[in-house]
């Protein structure tokens, strides 16, 4: 009876620390008083500073909530997925797996000729000078995965079964995206529309968060979650409206690639995230 009480109490503490960490992360973005929207250069630069500070604060929350018994067996860095063994695999295999999932959208980029842009040096040079591109493709994926996966998942794993932790962890990430709703309303968007967009964001960011948490659990590498997040941000949500612009055989091929991509992703998910490939010897096995 006493053990059950302490078990429930420890789980509530872990959830509470995750909630507090999520609130702190979002608050760090809004601590700056600015008349400009989120895409203004001054806003982006200030938020870059905020998430940089969070890279040092987030591990403190993890250290505060993780049990001493776990720290006796492994280091805090390893818990967060910061290690070198298997790093190459952690970059390549999850990226390939995520590209398989986006087989249909990639095929549309090939058909539209957009894929050729990636071979042009000026495309990359201009993007690395673009603050919005840097935020969406590097800074946001890095900071969000570090805080919402690397520093939260270990807290949940110490008191929940692995798959339960994988399902709970993304909820903090999904709810955090509701802060965009306030910004949209501030700059004139109708409340109902802003709420619908926020709900849609909550759904797909939560689903992605489950995938990302699963990658971290299986590979034990932060790099796996970062590269998957960066690629998904680059691709964006699949443009289903564009699919309807195709006619006849082209439309059938694109739809088929969407389906086969999802089926292959389901089939390859476990084999390509086999813990042994990534030197992941943690006690959490699924």
Residue frames as qw, qx, qy, qz and C-alpha x, y, z in Angstrom:
[[0.000, 0.886, 0.464, 0.000, 0.00, 0.00, 0.00],
 [0.294, -0.821, 0.116, 0.476, 2.82, 2.39, 0.93],
 [0.440, -0.161, 0.610, 0.639, 4.78, 1.38, -2.17],
 [0.268, 0.622, 0.652, 0.341, 1.73, 2.09, -4.36],
 [0.101, -0.946, -0.231, 0.204, 1.40, 5.53, -2.79],
 [0.355, -0.654, 0.350, 0.569, 5.03, 6.37, -3.40],
 [0.443, 0.149, 0.698, 0.542, 4.79, 5.04, -6.95],
 [0.161, 0.811, 0.527, 0.195, 1.80, 7.27, -7.72],
 [0.246, -0.907, -0.026, 0.342, 3.47, 10.22, -5.98],
 [0.458, -0.388, 0.495, 0.628, 6.68, 9.79, -8.01],
 [0.358, 0.425, 0.674, 0.486, 4.71, 9.66, -11.26],
 [0.001, -0.929, -0.370, -0.005, 2.84, 12.83, -10.33],
 [0.371, -0.754, 0.203, 0.503, 6.16, 14.51, -9.55],
 [0.463, -0.053, 0.622, 0.630, 7.57, 13.47, -12.94],
 [0.217, 0.681, 0.605, 0.349, 4.49, 14.78, -14.74],
 [0.189, -0.936, -0.206, 0.212, 4.61, 17.98, -12.70],
 [0.423, -0.554, 0.360, 0.620, 8.26, 18.60, -13.60],
 [0.384, 0.247, 0.670, 0.585, 7.51, 17.96, -17.28],
 [0.056, 0.853, 0.499, 0.141, 4.62, 20.43, -17.12],
 [0.307, -0.869, 0.014, 0.387, 6.78, 23.02, -15.38],
 [0.473, -0.264, 0.519, 0.662, 9.54, 22.54, -17.97],
 [0.301, 0.519, 0.654, 0.461, 7.05, 22.98, -20.82],
 [0.086, -0.941, -0.325, 0.043, 5.64, 26.17, -19.28],
 [0.427, -0.696, 0.216, 0.535, 9.17, 27.50, -18.74],
 [0.468, 0.047, 0.599, 0.648, 10.11, 26.82, -22.37],
 [0.157, 0.722, 0.561, 0.373, 7.03, 28.61, -23.74],
 [0.269, -0.921, -0.183, 0.215, 7.43, 31.47, -21.25],
 [0.522, -0.426, 0.310, 0.671, 11.03, 31.97, -22.38],
 [0.349, 0.354, 0.579, 0.646, 9.72, 32.76, -25.86],
 [0.085, -0.808, -0.446, -0.375, 7.28, 35.37, -24.59],
 [0.529, -0.584, -0.261, 0.557, 9.47, 37.03, -21.96],
 [0.298, -0.061, 0.232, 0.924, 10.45, 39.65, -24.53],
 [0.262, 0.735, 0.422, -0.462, 8.10, 42.59, -25.01],
 [0.222, -0.151, 0.561, 0.783, 7.88, 43.29, -28.72],
 [0.500, 0.480, 0.176, -0.699, 5.33, 44.93, -31.04],
 [0.382, 0.437, -0.659, -0.479, 6.43, 42.62, -33.88],
 [0.942, 0.000, -0.028, -0.335, 5.12, 39.20, -34.89],
 [0.840, -0.348, 0.398, 0.117, 7.01, 35.92, -34.54],
 [0.805, 0.377, 0.259, 0.379, 8.56, 36.19, -38.03],
 [0.116, 0.973, -0.136, 0.143, 10.14, 39.61, -37.49],
 [0.665, 0.412, -0.469, 0.410, 13.98, 39.40, -37.35],
 [0.098, -0.531, 0.504, -0.675, 14.17, 41.05, -33.91],
 [0.817, -0.270, 0.190, -0.473, 11.64, 38.59, -32.47],
 [0.950, 0.185, -0.249, 0.045, 13.46, 35.61, -33.96],
 [0.438, 0.509, -0.521, 0.527, 16.85, 36.74, -32.63],
 [0.373, -0.477, 0.455, -0.653, 15.47, 37.25, -29.12],
 [0.926, -0.122, 0.104, -0.341, 13.82, 33.85, -29.16],
 [0.780, 0.377, -0.443, 0.229, 17.07, 32.29, -30.35],
 [0.074, 0.501, -0.589, 0.629, 18.62, 33.65, -27.16],
 [0.697, -0.302, 0.273, -0.590, 15.73, 32.26, -25.10],
 [0.985, 0.055, -0.101, -0.131, 16.08, 28.71, -26.43],
 [0.547, 0.494, -0.539, 0.408, 19.86, 28.92, -26.04],
 [0.259, -0.457, 0.551, -0.649, 19.35, 29.60, -22.33],
 [0.874, -0.119, 0.125, -0.455, 16.87, 26.70, -22.20],
 [0.800, 0.329, -0.494, 0.083, 19.60, 24.34, -23.40],
 [0.250, 0.335, -0.687, 0.595, 21.21, 24.88, -20.00],
 [0.469, -0.217, 0.390, -0.762, 18.01, 25.06, -17.93],
 [0.842, 0.023, -0.282, -0.458, 16.21, 22.00, -19.32],
 [0.667, 0.145, -0.700, 0.209, 18.79, 19.45, -18.06],
 [0.059, -0.253, 0.593, -0.762, 18.42, 20.99, -14.59],
 [0.727, -0.095, 0.078, -0.675, 14.75, 19.95, -14.57],
 [0.860, 0.136, -0.479, -0.109, 15.76, 16.43, -15.59],
 [0.409, 0.271, -0.696, 0.525, 18.46, 16.25, -12.92],
 [0.332, -0.247, 0.417, -0.809, 15.99, 17.51, -10.32],
 [0.798, -0.022, 0.082, -0.596, 13.42, 14.82, -11.13],
 [0.770, 0.258, -0.579, -0.075, 15.44, 11.75, -12.08],
 [0.846, -0.525, 0.027, -0.085, 16.06, 9.15, -9.37],
 [0.202, -0.765, 0.610, 0.034, 19.51, 8.60, -7.91],
 [0.773, -0.070, 0.630, 0.028, 19.25, 4.88, -8.67],
 [0.726, 0.641, 0.227, 0.103, 19.12, 5.64, -12.40],
 [0.188, 0.929, -0.303, 0.095, 22.01, 8.12, -12.24],
 [0.566, -0.557, 0.607, 0.035, 24.13, 5.50, -10.53],
 [0.778, 0.154, 0.588, 0.161, 23.82, 3.30, -13.63],
 [0.530, 0.533, 0.381, 0.539, 24.19, 5.92, -16.36],
 [0.258, -0.190, -0.072, 0.945, 25.12, 9.55, -16.95],
 [0.284, 0.657, 0.358, -0.599, 22.74, 12.45, -17.46],
 [0.205, 0.532, -0.487, -0.662, 24.12, 12.97, -20.98],
 [0.038, 0.025, -0.963, -0.264, 23.39, 9.36, -21.95],
 [0.204, 0.495, 0.754, -0.381, 19.85, 9.67, -20.57],
 [0.297, 0.717, 0.080, -0.626, 19.33, 12.64, -22.90],
 [0.824, 0.466, 0.303, 0.110, 20.71, 10.71, -25.87],
 [0.195, 0.925, -0.326, -0.020, 23.95, 12.67, -26.10],
 [0.728, -0.374, 0.539, 0.199, 26.55, 10.07, -27.02],
 [0.190, 0.641, -0.561, -0.488, 28.92, 9.24, -29.84],
 [0.250, -0.073, 0.957, 0.125, 28.52, 5.47, -30.19],
 [0.285, 0.491, 0.816, 0.105, 26.08, 4.85, -33.04],
 [0.081, 0.639, 0.126, -0.754, 25.86, 8.55, -33.89],
 [0.087, 0.251, -0.636, -0.724, 26.30, 8.01, -37.64],
 [0.085, -0.313, -0.926, -0.193, 23.47, 5.46, -37.72],
 [0.019, -0.615, -0.598, 0.513, 21.31, 7.81, -35.63],
 [0.134, 0.533, -0.145, -0.823, 21.58, 10.50, -38.31],
 [0.177, 0.210, -0.740, -0.613, 21.16, 8.29, -41.37],
 [0.083, -0.231, -0.966, -0.085, 18.62, 5.58, -40.53],
 [0.102, 0.607, 0.616, -0.492, 15.87, 7.71, -38.92],
 [0.183, 0.532, -0.209, -0.800, 16.23, 10.24, -41.75],
 [0.167, 0.091, -0.851, -0.489, 15.82, 7.48, -44.33],
 [0.017, -0.388, -0.904, 0.180, 12.85, 6.08, -42.40],
 [0.147, 0.636, 0.346, -0.674, 11.17, 9.50, -42.30],
 [0.185, 0.403, -0.492, -0.749, 11.82, 10.02, -46.01],
 [0.064, -0.146, -0.959, -0.236, 10.05, 6.73, -46.69],
 [0.073, 0.575, 0.692, -0.431, 7.02, 8.04, -44.81],
 [0.203, 0.731, 0.040, -0.651, 7.08, 11.15, -47.04],
 [0.452, 0.015, 0.736, 0.503, 7.44, 9.18, -50.26],
 [0.286, 0.733, 0.598, 0.154, 4.33, 10.77, -51.80],
 [0.042, -0.968, -0.051, 0.243, 5.26, 14.41, -51.01],
 [0.404, -0.524, 0.529, 0.532, 8.84, 13.78, -52.20],
 [0.462, 0.301, 0.727, 0.409, 7.48, 12.41, -55.48],
 [0.187, 0.903, 0.386, 0.010, 5.46, 15.62, -55.93],
 [0.227, -0.851, 0.239, 0.409, 8.60, 17.70, -55.37],
 [0.472, -0.170, 0.692, 0.519, 10.42, 15.64, -58.01],
 [0.373, 0.592, 0.665, 0.260, 7.53, 16.09, -60.46],
 [0.042, 0.971, 0.218, -0.084, 7.42, 19.86, -59.84],
 [0.617, 0.569, -0.160, 0.519, 11.16, 20.22, -60.30],
 [0.367, -0.877, 0.146, -0.273, 11.61, 21.57, -56.76],
 [0.910, -0.327, 0.124, 0.221, 14.09, 18.82, -55.95],
 [0.684, 0.486, 0.005, 0.544, 16.61, 20.42, -58.34],
 [0.139, -0.915, 0.105, -0.364, 16.91, 23.38, -55.97],
 [0.790, -0.583, 0.179, 0.064, 18.82, 21.21, -53.51],
 [0.835, 0.113, 0.184, 0.505, 21.69, 20.87, -55.98],
 [0.292, 0.780, 0.053, 0.550, 22.13, 24.64, -56.31],
 [0.517, -0.074, -0.445, 0.728, 24.67, 26.18, -53.88],
 [0.078, -0.289, 0.033, -0.954, 22.83, 29.51, -53.80],
 [0.638, -0.469, -0.455, -0.406, 19.75, 27.76, -52.41],
 [0.748, -0.375, -0.432, 0.337, 21.71, 26.73, -49.33],
 [0.377, 0.088, -0.174, 0.905, 23.66, 29.98, -49.04],
 [0.256, -0.417, -0.165, -0.856, 20.50, 32.08, -49.09],
 [0.715, -0.483, -0.453, -0.224, 18.73, 29.80, -46.62],
 [0.691, -0.263, -0.402, 0.540, 21.57, 29.94, -44.11],
 [0.155, 0.119, -0.100, 0.976, 21.19, 33.71, -44.18],
 [0.451, -0.424, -0.382, -0.686, 17.43, 33.46, -43.65],
 [0.186, -0.268, 0.675, -0.662, 16.42, 33.63, -39.98],
 [0.787, 0.011, 0.139, -0.600, 13.01, 32.04, -40.57],
 [0.831, 0.286, -0.468, -0.090, 14.64, 29.09, -42.38],
 [0.297, 0.365, -0.743, 0.476, 17.22, 28.70, -39.62],
 [0.458, -0.203, 0.491, -0.712, 14.48, 28.79, -36.99],
 [0.860, 0.104, 0.007, -0.499, 12.26, 26.25, -38.71],
 [0.872, 0.321, -0.369, -0.015, 14.96, 23.82, -39.82],
 [0.558, 0.297, -0.593, 0.498, 17.66, 24.03, -37.16],
 [0.055, -0.311, 0.508, -0.801, 16.95, 26.03, -34.01],
 [0.702, -0.186, 0.104, -0.680, 13.33, 24.96, -33.36],
 [0.910, 0.032, -0.394, -0.122, 13.88, 21.22, -34.04],
 [0.512, 0.283, -0.624, 0.518, 17.06, 21.21, -31.97],
 [0.141, -0.272, 0.489, -0.817, 15.67, 23.08, -28.96],
 [0.751, -0.145, -0.009, -0.644, 12.24, 21.41, -28.99],
 [0.875, 0.061, -0.480, -0.022, 13.62, 17.88, -29.25],
 [0.368, 0.290, -0.632, 0.617, 16.18, 18.61, -26.56],
 [0.295, -0.206, 0.431, -0.827, 13.56, 19.94, -24.13],
 [0.754, -0.009, 0.076, -0.652, 10.45, 17.94, -24.99],
 [0.929, 0.126, -0.334, -0.092, 12.08, 14.60, -25.71],
 [0.599, 0.323, -0.582, 0.446, 15.60, 14.34, -24.28],
 [0.014, 0.264, -0.560, 0.785, 14.75, 16.03, -20.97],
 [0.646, -0.146, 0.163, -0.731, 11.16, 14.83, -20.53],
 [0.842, 0.082, -0.463, -0.266, 11.09, 11.22, -21.73],
 [0.464, 0.179, -0.767, 0.406, 13.60, 9.93, -19.11],
 [0.262, -0.164, 0.487, -0.817, 11.45, 11.48, -16.36],
 [0.776, 0.025, -0.021, -0.629, 8.38, 9.62, -17.59],
 [0.739, 0.232, -0.629, -0.068, 10.21, 6.36, -18.23],
 [0.138, 0.286, -0.785, 0.531, 11.22, 6.07, -14.59],
 [0.353, 0.078, 0.681, -0.637, 7.61, 5.51, -13.52],
 [0.742, 0.384, 0.117, -0.537, 5.59, 4.56, -16.62],
 [0.795, 0.117, 0.546, 0.236, 5.87, 1.58, -19.00],
 [0.346, -0.202, 0.443, 0.802, 7.84, 2.53, -22.16],
 [0.092, 0.432, 0.669, 0.598, 4.87, 2.79, -24.53],
 [0.215, -0.836, -0.492, 0.112, 2.83, 4.74, -21.98],
 [0.364, -0.626, 0.068, 0.686, 5.69, 7.21, -21.63],
 [0.268, 0.046, 0.581, 0.767, 5.91, 7.50, -25.42],
 [0.041, -0.647, -0.666, -0.370, 2.19, 8.35, -25.56],
 [0.322, -0.834, -0.346, 0.283, 2.25, 10.82, -22.66],
 [0.491, -0.349, 0.143, 0.785, 5.42, 12.72, -23.58],
 [0.221, 0.283, 0.479, 0.801, 4.08, 14.32, -26.82],
 [0.154, -0.799, -0.576, -0.077, 1.06, 15.79, -25.04],
 [0.357, -0.717, -0.076, 0.594, 3.26, 18.48, -23.46],
 [0.305, -0.140, 0.491, 0.804, 4.68, 19.24, -26.90],
 [0.054, 0.517, 0.710, 0.476, 1.26, 19.39, -28.55],
 [0.231, -0.844, -0.456, 0.163, -0.30, 21.63, -25.90],
 [0.411, -0.500, 0.079, 0.758, 2.70, 23.98, -26.05],
 [0.245, 0.193, 0.545, 0.779, 1.76, 24.88, -29.64],
 [0.058, -0.798, -0.597, -0.054, -1.40, 26.59, -28.39],
 [0.300, -0.636, -0.077, 0.706, 0.75, 29.62, -27.60],
 [0.208, 0.057, 0.532, 0.819, 0.67, 30.41, -31.34],
 [0.045, -0.680, -0.705, -0.197, -3.07, 30.92, -31.02],
 [0.258, -0.797, -0.266, 0.477, -2.57, 33.97, -28.80],
 [0.276, -0.367, 0.361, 0.812, -0.21, 35.50, -31.37],
 [0.118, 0.328, 0.731, 0.587, -2.63, 34.95, -34.24],
 [0.137, -0.804, -0.578, 0.025, -5.49, 36.60, -32.34],
 [0.339, -0.657, -0.044, 0.672, -3.21, 39.49, -31.37],
 [0.127, -0.296, 0.465, 0.824, -2.56, 40.24, -35.04],
 [0.439, 0.241, -0.125, -0.857, -6.19, 40.14, -36.12],
 [0.312, -0.015, -0.898, -0.308, -7.14, 36.53, -36.75],
 [0.682, -0.351, -0.165, -0.620, -10.67, 35.45, -35.81],
 [0.458, -0.440, 0.678, -0.371, -10.79, 33.45, -32.55],
 [0.906, 0.120, 0.312, -0.261, -12.61, 30.47, -34.08],
 [0.763, 0.592, -0.251, 0.066, -10.15, 30.18, -36.95],
 [0.074, 0.684, -0.642, 0.339, -7.16, 30.57, -34.61],
 [0.656, -0.291, 0.586, -0.376, -8.61, 27.88, -32.33],
 [0.935, 0.302, 0.109, -0.152, -9.18, 25.48, -35.24],
 [0.558, 0.675, -0.442, 0.194, -5.61, 25.97, -36.45],
 [0.212, -0.589, 0.668, -0.403, -4.30, 25.44, -32.91],
 [0.836, -0.087, 0.438, -0.319, -6.30, 22.22, -32.55],
 [0.869, 0.482, -0.113, -0.004, -5.01, 20.96, -35.88],
 [0.281, 0.700, -0.575, 0.315, -1.45, 21.79, -34.82],
 [0.541, -0.443, 0.593, -0.398, -2.02, 19.99, -31.52],
 [0.947, 0.122, 0.223, -0.196, -3.11, 16.82, -33.32],
 [0.827, 0.506, -0.188, 0.161, -0.28, 16.55, -35.83],
 [0.115, 0.706, -0.570, 0.404, 2.47, 17.74, -33.46],
 [0.682, -0.369, 0.515, -0.364, 1.29, 15.20, -30.87],
 [0.964, 0.237, 0.109, -0.054, 1.31, 12.40, -33.46],
 [0.574, 0.659, -0.381, 0.301, 4.78, 13.44, -34.62],
 [0.263, -0.676, 0.540, -0.428, 5.86, 13.64, -30.97],
 [0.908, -0.167, 0.329, -0.196, 4.91, 10.00, -30.47],
 [0.867, 0.453, -0.086, 0.188, 7.09, 9.05, -33.43],
 [0.249, 0.757, -0.421, 0.434, 9.96, 11.18, -32.16],
 [0.554, -0.555, 0.492, -0.379, 9.72, 9.81, -28.60],
 [0.980, 0.054, 0.182, -0.060, 9.68, 6.29, -30.04],
 [0.675, 0.620, -0.262, 0.302, 12.86, 7.06, -32.00],
 [0.077, -0.716, 0.520, -0.459, 14.58, 8.29, -28.85],
 [0.800, -0.332, 0.392, -0.310, 13.44, 5.27, -26.88],
 [0.969, 0.217, 0.113, 0.047, 14.62, 2.80, -29.51],
 [0.663, 0.584, -0.199, 0.424, 17.84, 4.45, -30.67],
 [0.644, -0.592, -0.197, 0.442, 18.83, 6.21, -27.46],
 [0.462, 0.013, 0.185, 0.867, 20.06, 9.13, -29.57],
 [0.105, 0.714, 0.245, -0.647, 18.99, 12.76, -29.55],
 [0.018, -0.361, 0.561, 0.744, 20.35, 13.03, -33.11],
 [0.082, 0.279, 0.914, 0.283, 17.65, 10.64, -34.36],
 [0.049, 0.749, 0.605, -0.268, 14.85, 12.86, -33.10],
 [0.060, -0.681, 0.099, 0.723, 16.50, 16.07, -34.30],
 [0.061, -0.198, 0.700, 0.684, 17.05, 14.91, -37.89],
 [0.052, 0.463, 0.869, 0.167, 13.50, 13.52, -38.14],
 [0.017, -0.786, -0.423, 0.451, 12.03, 16.76, -36.76],
 [0.078, -0.558, 0.307, 0.767, 14.13, 18.95, -39.08],
 [0.066, 0.038, 0.820, 0.568, 13.09, 16.93, -42.13],
 [0.020, 0.620, 0.784, -0.027, 9.40, 16.99, -41.18],
 [0.034, -0.762, -0.182, 0.620, 9.57, 20.77, -40.70],
 [0.079, -0.358, 0.545, 0.754, 11.13, 21.08, -44.14],
 [0.007, 0.235, 0.877, 0.420, 8.48, 18.96, -45.82],
 [0.380, -0.041, 0.135, -0.914, 5.56, 20.45, -43.90],
 [0.599, 0.199, 0.673, -0.385, 2.16, 18.81, -43.64],
 [0.338, 0.133, 0.795, 0.485, 1.42, 16.87, -46.87],
 [0.292, 0.304, -0.083, -0.903, -0.40, 19.09, -49.36],
 [0.397, 0.290, 0.871, -0.033, -3.46, 16.96, -50.07],
 [0.405, 0.763, 0.197, -0.464, -5.02, 19.80, -52.09],
 [0.137, 0.643, -0.592, -0.466, -2.14, 19.59, -54.57],
 [0.328, -0.032, 0.938, 0.107, -2.79, 15.87, -54.99],
 [0.464, 0.597, 0.606, -0.249, -6.23, 16.69, -56.42],
 [0.266, 0.780, -0.216, -0.523, -4.63, 18.89, -59.09],
 [0.110, -0.322, 0.869, 0.360, -3.10, 15.81, -60.71],
 [0.754, 0.269, -0.013, -0.599, -5.16, 14.00, -63.30],
 [0.874, 0.296, -0.328, -0.204, -5.49, 10.43, -64.49],
 [0.898, 0.051, -0.351, 0.260, -2.49, 8.13, -64.16],
 [0.288, 0.480, -0.408, 0.722, -0.33, 10.79, -62.46],
 [0.514, -0.490, 0.218, -0.669, -2.83, 11.15, -59.64],
 [0.963, -0.160, -0.157, -0.152, -3.06, 7.37, -59.22],
 [0.730, 0.274, -0.406, 0.476, 0.74, 7.10, -59.00],
 [0.004, 0.510, -0.379, 0.772, 1.00, 9.89, -56.41],
 [0.738, -0.394, 0.101, -0.539, -1.80, 8.40, -54.28],
 [0.959, 0.010, -0.276, 0.068, -0.16, 4.98, -54.55],
 [0.520, 0.379, -0.445, 0.623, 3.17, 6.44, -53.38],
 [0.357, -0.525, 0.289, -0.717, 1.45, 8.06, -50.40],
 [0.907, -0.256, 0.009, -0.333, -0.02, 4.69, -49.42],
 [0.906, 0.163, -0.296, 0.255, 3.08, 2.59, -50.13],
 [0.233, 0.565, -0.430, 0.665, 5.23, 5.10, -48.25],
 [0.558, -0.481, 0.304, -0.604, 3.08, 4.73, -45.14],
 [0.984, -0.078, -0.068, -0.143, 2.96, 0.93, -45.44],
 [0.740, 0.359, -0.375, 0.427, 6.74, 0.68, -45.88],
 [0.058, -0.599, 0.417, -0.681, 7.27, 3.03, -42.94],
 [0.790, -0.377, 0.191, -0.445, 5.14, 0.79, -40.73],
 [0.982, 0.103, -0.145, 0.068, 7.02, -2.27, -41.94],
 [0.634, 0.429, -0.331, 0.552, 10.50, -0.73, -41.50],
 [0.317, -0.816, 0.124, -0.467, 9.89, 1.16, -38.22],
 [0.814, -0.533, 0.227, -0.049, 11.06, -1.58, -35.87],
 [0.909, 0.136, 0.088, 0.383, 13.84, -3.12, -38.02],
 [0.451, 0.626, -0.059, 0.633, 15.48, 0.25, -38.73],
 [0.271, -0.749, 0.263, -0.544, 15.33, 1.33, -35.08],
 [0.902, -0.194, -0.367, 0.121, 16.72, -1.87, -33.61],
 [0.427, -0.892, 0.147, -0.014, 18.50, -0.75, -30.39],
 [0.832, -0.258, 0.298, 0.391, 21.58, -2.92, -31.03],
 [0.590, 0.579, 0.222, 0.517, 22.36, -0.95, -34.20],
 [0.007, 0.865, -0.034, 0.501, 22.68, 2.23, -32.15],
 [0.452, 0.141, -0.663, 0.580, 24.54, 0.71, -29.19],
 [0.450, -0.463, 0.075, -0.760, 21.47, 1.46, -27.10],
 [0.481, -0.029, -0.849, 0.217, 21.80, -0.70, -24.00],
 [0.332, -0.288, 0.318, -0.840, 19.24, 1.06, -21.81],
 [0.178, 0.085, 0.930, -0.309, 16.86, -0.96, -19.69],
 [0.539, 0.438, 0.284, -0.661, 13.82, 0.26, -21.66],
 [0.081, -0.119, 0.869, 0.473, 13.12, -2.40, -24.30],
 [0.623, 0.387, 0.380, -0.563, 9.98, -2.60, -26.46]]
